[in-house]
Amino acid sequence: MTKYIAPVEEVNFVLKHLCQMDEIAKLPGFEDATPDIVNAILEEAGKFSQEELAELNWSGDQNGVTIDETGVKAAPGFKEAYDKFVESGWISLAQPQDYGGQGLPFTLHMATSEFWNSSNMSFALCPMLSAGGIDALLAHGSDELKEKYLEKMISGQWSGTMLLTEPHAGSDLAALRAKAEPNGDHYLVSGNKIFITWGDHDMTENVIQFVLARLPDAPEGVKGISLFLVPKYLVNDDGSLGELNDSKASSVEHKMGIHASPTCVMNLGEKEGAIGYLVGEKHNGLACMFTMMIHARLEVGLEGVSLSERSYQGAVEYARERIQGEKPGHDGKVCIAEHADVRRMLMLMRSLTEASRAVCYVGSESYDHSKKNTNDELKAAHQTRMDLLIPILKGWSTEIAQEVTSLGIQVIGGMGFIEETGMAQHYRDARITTIYEGTTGIQSNDLIGRKLLRDKGEGMSSLISDMKAVVEELSQSGLADIGTDLQQGIMCLESAVSSIFANIKSNYDFAGSVSVNLLMLAGTVCGGWQMARAALVVQDDAELSKEFCDNKLATARFYMKHVMPRAAAYQQTIETTGDCVMSIPVDQL
């Protein structure tokens, strides 16, 4: 089994130099996010992830969860680890102080979340979903609901989860059938939900479920959906727990990966109806749900980064230790990391991981500014940037994780295909990240439809302008070669965007045919943009070690030569796709 070492130095570099943590610390309420505090938090989070969570990753995968008539039971050791997690205050890190949180930036929360996901993604999914529910309550909950539920959710005493998907509907929320009937000061909710991550478990004394359902007078489609808070146990006026609500897990799915994360089939209203409380306005549940979904998509993009990092570490560890084969110019056998093709794979894993990490963290930076910046113009600009980056970082980073975790197995060879090395688990766990919280296709349609076309490309133009400014900086430094490669990628993105605007109205299937290629093109260029920014930093920063700077420059140059050329292929596919995608009739496929 490979060990996990939290990449504290790398993450600190990204936070300080690419996310401008010093500027985030100037936002109202974030004054405590000083360099010393940030470093201390990263160090402690790294220790916890290595000593508590990583040790349970393999056993959790092998043992999984169980279910009986009393409910779902977490994998052995998970409850004890969760209790320590809560006691250490990790759930409350970026939550408001008014409800017992520590009030630190979301960007810093994301950094710690990377460590949780790298060390044990199954475990990390539980607090991640709780955070999404907290966001929904903070944004849309009544004062009464906030008072009754937020403090215990933020402390970690209670957890949260989302109940969205139904068997017949999949990602089509307009087809939801779950119902909510008014009944005095609450509603009676009934329906069947599937794929509910951490929908039930025994790590916390209560599970707060956020359920999408329809009221009797709801209009058809997504405009008729409302959001309801449905606790596993009813909560008395004094905050104590009451009776078990009419909502239970009937089974847990047997999955390809994340075995220690219970994916539940939830039945609501098998008796009188599950008691629920409206969150937000009637028939406006989709907007409330997207508050949770934005948070989830940011974190799922980071899951891709986390598993890429874990797989890279495992591959490097093995490649350094495995002695096999000879190399010209060397006496005797060498470790496989000395072979050029193995080195190519390791560098590809490293560069893709570093690039996707930076893109995810920069998206988190804009999230913090969109919430806290007091300059209305800057706040709006960051909101636009975050909206644009979310589908890119969620879709691209998770697709990258498929490639990196696959390469991790390839580096190790036959032993990578054997479960005992742990590398196969990273590959299996990563597979879900391109599916849940919106598939890559859904992210791509969001990018091309809601983000690119809706504002006529203004957000993309602003992003490209920032990229060009980095090219200019590179041209005036000793890094003109990196600038030239980045410029090529930017030209591909600009050309593809122009082609989309020229062709989008002439073919109903055009957007769907090219959207994933646009997302992958945008991700590839965004990754190069961040690697180029990092190269500029290490060229001039005297505080960083020479080894760190040299390696960062080498990784940036590798990305530009081995990854950035993909941009031209994505561009060509977008501009020449024609009618070939839909050319074979359905019944002849």
Buried (B, 14 or more C-beta within 10 A) or exposed (E): EBEBBBBBEBBBBBBBBBBBBBEBBBBEEBEEBEEEBBBEBBEBBBEBBBEBBBBBBBBBBEBBBEBEEEBBBBBBBBBEBBEBBBEBBBBBBBBBEEBBBBBBBBBBBBBBBBBBBBBBBBBBBBBBBBBBBBBBBBBBBBEEBBEBBBBBBBBBEBBBBBBBBBEEBEEEBEEBEBBBBEEEEBBBBBBBBBBBBBBBBBBBEBBBBBBBBBBEEBEEEBEBBBBBBBBBBBBEEEEEBEEEBBBBBEBBBEBEBBBBBBBBBBBBBEEEBBBBBBBBEBBBBBBBBBBBBBBBBBBBBBBBBBBBBBBBBBBBBBBEEBEEEEBEEEEEEBBBBBBEEBBEBBBBBBBBBBBBBBBBBBBBBBBBBBBBBEEEEEBEBBBBBBBBBBBBBBBBBBBBBBBBBBBBBBBBBEEBEEEEBBBBBBBBBBBBBBBBBBBBBBBBBBBBBEBBBEBEBEBBEBBBEEBBEBBEBBEEBEBEEBBEBBBBBBBBBBBBBEBBEEBBEEBEEBBBBBBBBBBBBBBBBBBBBBBBBBBBBBBEBEEBEEEBBEBBBBBBBBBBBBBBBBBBBBBBBBBEBEEEEBEEEEEEE
